Amino acid sequence: MESLNALLQGMGLMHLGAGQAIMLLVSLLLLWLAIAKKFEPLLLLPIGFGGLLSNIPEAGMALTALESLLAHHDAGQLAVIAAKLNCAPDVHAIKEALALALPSVQSQMENLAVDMGYTPGVLALFYKVAIGSGVAPLVIFMGVGAMTDFGPLLANPRTLLLGAAAQFGIFATVLGALTLNYFGLISFTLPQAAAIGIIGGADGPTAIYLSGKLAPELLGAIAVAAYSYMALVPLIQPPIMKALTTETERKIRMVQLRTVSKREKILFPVVLLLLVALLLPDAAPLLGMFCFGNLMRESGVVERLSDTV
């Protein structure tokens, strides 16, 4: 009987929480949208499958070594961690102490958990190497730059105003998050509201990069929200366009006003980087990788590399 009980307790199904069940359903929905409806499969397929992996009970694929230690509720190990943090030896108190601790102390506790025999899950390792370090968003931005053709923008610079208008979504989202905080519905700090606000710019890599800097604890939710709603644009946009335009206007065929020379296309990313980076050095990492990818595309001297990117 004890063996049967141990077998049942070892099953992930016995430890499935309500939050995990909901996220598993959301992940399955994202997979269905990607495969059956062809809604941005390059985005929704990996997000949905990653959601399945990270929410499987007891697998711990998205847990760090320290989080795995806390999940096992070993009294002796909790006492050791609590003694280092000068808090009560229970999971809730330890989590609160870790949230207030310096990054160096958090790193020490992580190393202590590793010494006790716990290992981080594969998704946690991927997060640390790719997302936590900020490398993945930069590489993605380089790829976006390599796919972007600025010819229509250079031929008709007035269209820049359309892109600038889209940034009002950032401020609207920040104010929305702070409004929820003001009315006591959901509590967001200013950095958290700013990280959430980047979603309003419809820019996934930037949202991931800045949320990793401003509010790492919200990175997962922000990434899923940003890419999910961007992937659903083909579903959301048509009824809005039909409501705001006539059929005649929708049939207008846009033509490029003039031919943009290769020299202009090569100079544009270089000049853009210098102008923006000199004014806003903090934007240099993201913008630099974006302009580098675009320069590889337009220069034509590294075709194999730009095609790979």
VMD Tcl script that draws the C-alpha trace (Angstrom):
set ca {
  {0.00 0.00 0.00}
  {2.86 2.36 0.82}
  {4.43 1.61 -2.56}
  {1.16 2.43 -4.32}
  {0.84 5.64 -2.35}
  {4.42 6.60 -3.23}
  {3.67 5.87 -6.90}
  {0.58 8.06 -6.83}
  {2.43 10.87 -5.08}
  {5.12 10.70 -7.74}
  {2.59 11.34 -10.50}
  {2.45 14.90 -11.73}
  {-1.34 14.73 -11.94}
  {-1.55 14.54 -8.15}
  {0.26 17.87 -7.84}
  {-1.57 19.75 -10.61}
  {-2.65 23.16 -9.35}
  {-5.42 25.37 -10.71}
  {-2.94 27.87 -12.14}
  {-0.99 25.15 -13.93}
  {-4.19 23.64 -15.33}
  {-5.28 27.01 -16.73}
  {-1.87 27.64 -18.29}
  {-1.86 24.16 -19.85}
  {-5.20 24.96 -21.48}
  {-3.89 28.34 -22.67}
  {-0.80 26.62 -24.11}
  {-2.97 24.09 -25.96}
  {-5.05 26.97 -27.34}
  {-1.91 28.69 -28.63}
  {-0.76 25.46 -30.28}
  {-4.18 25.05 -31.91}
  {-4.11 28.61 -33.24}
  {-0.61 28.08 -34.63}
  {-1.26 24.69 -36.27}
  {-4.94 24.73 -37.22}
  {-5.49 28.44 -37.89}
  {-1.95 29.30 -39.05}
  {-1.88 32.38 -36.78}
  {1.80 33.38 -36.56}
  {3.09 29.80 -36.13}
  {6.68 31.02 -35.71}
  {5.54 32.80 -32.53}
  {2.68 30.80 -31.09}
  {4.09 27.30 -31.68}
  {7.22 27.72 -29.50}
  {5.32 29.82 -26.93}
  {2.58 27.21 -26.62}
  {4.97 24.27 -26.39}
  {7.17 26.13 -23.92}
  {4.06 26.78 -21.83}
  {3.31 23.05 -21.77}
  {6.84 22.18 -20.66}
  {7.04 24.84 -17.95}
  {3.66 23.98 -16.40}
  {4.01 20.19 -16.15}
  {3.76 19.46 -12.40}
  {6.85 18.10 -10.65}
  {8.95 18.28 -13.84}
  {10.62 21.48 -12.71}
  {11.81 22.37 -16.20}
  {11.34 26.10 -15.60}
  {12.58 26.10 -11.99}
  {15.98 27.25 -10.80}
  {17.91 25.10 -8.33}
  {16.72 27.28 -5.45}
  {13.09 27.13 -6.61}
  {13.36 23.34 -6.82}
  {14.65 23.28 -3.24}
  {11.71 25.38 -2.04}
  {9.26 23.17 -3.93}
  {10.48 20.04 -2.12}
  {9.72 21.50 1.36}
  {12.60 19.72 3.09}
  {12.61 21.11 6.64}
  {16.36 20.75 7.15}
  {17.27 22.42 3.87}
  {14.74 25.21 4.43}
  {16.28 25.83 7.85}
  {19.74 26.24 6.29}
  {18.45 28.74 3.71}
  {16.42 30.60 6.34}
  {19.45 30.90 8.62}
  {21.42 32.52 5.80}
  {18.58 34.97 5.13}
  {17.72 35.60 8.80}
  {14.06 34.71 8.35}
  {11.55 32.08 9.46}
  {12.18 28.57 8.04}
  {9.08 28.40 5.86}
  {8.70 28.77 2.12}
  {6.63 31.97 2.20}
  {9.04 33.80 4.50}
  {12.05 32.65 2.47}
  {10.48 33.87 -0.78}
  {9.77 37.26 0.78}
  {13.34 37.50 2.07}
  {14.73 36.55 -1.35}
  {12.59 39.21 -3.04}
  {14.15 41.85 -0.79}
  {17.69 40.44 -0.95}
  {20.51 41.84 -3.06}
  {21.33 40.03 -6.32}
  {24.61 38.84 -4.80}
  {22.73 37.21 -1.91}
  {20.26 35.60 -4.32}
  {23.19 34.20 -6.29}
  {24.71 32.79 -3.09}
  {21.44 31.04 -2.21}
  {21.24 29.61 -5.73}
  {24.78 28.23 -5.41}
  {23.89 26.80 -1.99}
  {20.92 24.97 -3.52}
  {23.21 23.53 -6.19}
  {25.59 22.34 -3.46}
  {22.64 20.55 -1.83}
  {22.11 18.53 -5.00}
  {19.47 20.53 -6.85}
  {19.88 21.46 -10.51}
  {18.06 24.08 -12.59}
  {15.63 22.91 -15.25}
  {16.51 23.14 -18.92}
  {14.14 26.06 -19.51}
  {15.58 27.89 -16.51}
  {19.07 27.41 -17.96}
  {17.88 28.67 -21.34}
  {16.34 31.71 -19.66}
  {19.56 32.47 -17.79}
  {21.77 32.16 -20.87}
  {19.50 33.69 -23.52}
  {16.95 35.95 -21.82}
  {18.54 36.86 -18.50}
  {21.75 37.89 -20.22}
  {19.82 39.93 -22.81}
  {21.40 38.07 -25.74}
  {18.25 36.57 -27.28}
  {16.34 39.87 -27.80}
  {19.45 41.39 -29.37}
  {19.85 38.47 -31.78}
  {16.14 38.66 -32.63}
  {16.49 42.37 -33.35}
  {19.40 41.66 -35.68}
  {17.16 39.22 -37.55}
  {14.34 41.77 -37.73}
  {16.77 44.30 -39.17}
  {17.92 41.80 -41.79}
  {14.30 41.30 -42.89}
  {13.31 44.98 -42.96}
  {13.15 46.99 -46.17}
  {13.25 50.73 -45.49}
  {12.77 51.58 -49.17}
  {9.10 52.67 -48.88}
  {9.92 54.77 -45.79}
  {12.83 56.52 -47.52}
  {10.70 57.14 -50.60}
  {7.88 58.64 -48.51}
  {9.25 59.89 -45.15}
  {5.81 61.08 -44.07}
  {4.89 57.47 -43.29}
  {7.26 57.80 -40.33}
  {4.37 59.56 -38.56}
  {2.36 56.33 -38.68}
  {5.08 54.51 -36.77}
  {5.41 57.39 -34.32}
  {1.67 57.34 -33.67}
  {1.87 53.67 -32.74}
  {4.09 54.58 -29.79}
  {1.15 56.28 -28.10}
  {0.09 52.74 -27.25}
  {3.05 52.55 -24.86}
  {1.93 55.58 -22.86}
  {-1.70 54.43 -22.88}
  {-0.70 51.02 -21.51}
  {1.53 52.53 -18.81}
  {-1.30 54.82 -17.70}
  {-3.69 51.87 -17.75}
  {-1.42 49.83 -15.46}
  {-0.98 52.76 -13.08}
  {-4.75 53.35 -13.10}
  {-5.31 49.78 -11.92}
  {-2.80 50.49 -9.18}
  {-4.52 53.76 -8.24}
  {-7.90 52.08 -7.79}
  {-6.36 49.21 -5.86}
  {-7.39 46.56 -8.39}
  {-3.88 45.29 -9.19}
  {-0.69 46.61 -7.63}
  {2.04 47.60 -10.10}
  {5.18 49.55 -9.35}
  {6.31 52.22 -11.82}
  {9.04 49.95 -13.32}
  {6.48 47.16 -13.70}
  {4.01 49.54 -15.37}
  {6.76 50.73 -17.73}
  {7.65 47.12 -18.63}
  {3.98 46.34 -19.29}
  {3.65 49.54 -21.32}
  {6.19 48.35 -23.89}
  {3.58 45.80 -24.99}
  {1.63 48.77 -26.36}
  {4.38 49.33 -28.92}
  {3.67 45.90 -30.49}
  {7.36 45.06 -30.31}
  {8.15 41.65 -28.82}
  {11.97 41.79 -28.58}
  {11.86 45.24 -26.96}
  {9.21 44.08 -24.50}
  {11.36 41.09 -23.50}
  {14.55 43.14 -23.28}
  {13.09 45.94 -21.14}
  {11.01 43.70 -18.90}
  {14.18 41.73 -18.18}
  {15.77 44.99 -17.03}
  {12.81 46.64 -15.27}
  {10.59 43.80 -14.03}
  {12.13 40.33 -14.43}
  {9.35 38.82 -12.31}
  {6.82 39.77 -15.03}
  {8.92 38.69 -18.00}
  {7.01 35.47 -18.68}
  {3.59 37.10 -18.57}
  {4.73 40.08 -20.65}
  {6.34 37.89 -23.32}
  {3.25 35.69 -23.68}
  {0.90 38.69 -23.71}
  {2.97 40.65 -26.25}
  {3.52 37.85 -28.74}
  {0.02 36.42 -28.35}
  {-1.76 39.65 -29.18}
  {0.67 40.42 -32.02}
  {0.03 36.96 -33.42}
  {-3.71 37.62 -33.27}
  {-3.45 40.88 -35.26}
  {-4.69 39.11 -38.45}
  {-7.83 38.21 -36.50}
  {-8.30 41.58 -34.76}
  {-7.33 43.97 -37.56}
  {-9.82 43.17 -40.41}
  {-13.04 44.20 -38.60}
  {-11.39 47.41 -37.39}
  {-10.21 48.26 -40.92}
  {-13.67 47.58 -42.33}
  {-15.24 49.82 -39.71}
  {-12.89 52.76 -40.37}
  {-12.53 52.61 -44.17}
  {-14.74 52.28 -47.23}
  {-14.45 49.50 -49.77}
  {-13.07 51.98 -52.32}
  {-10.34 53.09 -49.93}
  {-9.36 49.50 -49.23}
  {-8.91 48.87 -52.95}
  {-6.39 51.69 -53.36}
  {-3.12 50.21 -54.59}
  {-0.11 51.78 -52.90}
  {2.87 52.43 -55.15}
  {6.37 53.52 -54.25}
  {6.82 57.22 -55.02}
  {10.39 56.93 -56.26}
  {13.21 54.46 -56.58}
  {15.48 54.49 -53.55}
  {19.16 54.12 -54.37}
  {21.37 51.49 -52.79}
  {23.57 54.22 -51.30}
  {20.58 55.65 -49.42}
  {19.66 52.24 -48.06}
  {23.22 51.63 -46.86}
  {23.60 55.06 -45.27}
  {20.22 54.96 -43.52}
  {21.01 52.37 -40.77}
  {24.42 53.96 -40.13}
  {23.02 57.50 -39.81}
  {20.05 56.25 -37.77}
  {22.34 54.48 -35.30}
  {24.63 57.48 -34.88}
  {21.81 59.98 -34.40}
  {19.79 57.94 -31.92}
  {22.69 56.38 -30.01}
  {24.39 59.74 -29.51}
  {21.18 61.17 -28.07}
  {20.04 58.04 -26.18}
  {23.01 55.76 -25.41}
  {20.76 53.33 -23.52}
  {19.06 52.47 -26.82}
  {22.37 51.58 -28.49}
  {22.29 47.78 -27.82}
  {18.88 47.13 -29.38}
  {19.14 49.74 -32.12}
  {22.73 48.76 -32.88}
  {21.82 45.13 -33.54}
  {18.79 46.20 -35.59}
  {20.87 48.54 -37.76}
  {23.62 45.93 -38.06}
  {21.14 43.39 -39.42}
  {19.73 45.93 -41.87}
  {23.21 46.97 -43.00}
  {24.07 43.34 -43.74}
  {20.93 43.13 -45.86}
  {21.46 46.33 -47.83}
  {25.24 46.19 -48.29}
  {25.01 42.95 -50.27}
  {28.58 41.94 -49.35}
  {27.56 39.29 -46.79}
  {24.59 37.70 -48.56}
  {24.97 34.25 -47.02}
  {25.21 35.72 -43.54}
  {22.22 38.05 -44.00}
  {20.15 35.21 -45.51}
  {20.99 33.03 -42.51}
  {20.05 35.79 -40.08}
}
mol new
graphics top color blue
foreach p $ca { graphics top sphere $p radius 0.5 }
foreach p [lrange $ca 0 end-1] q [lrange $ca 1 end] { graphics top cylinder $p $q radius 0.2 }
display resetview
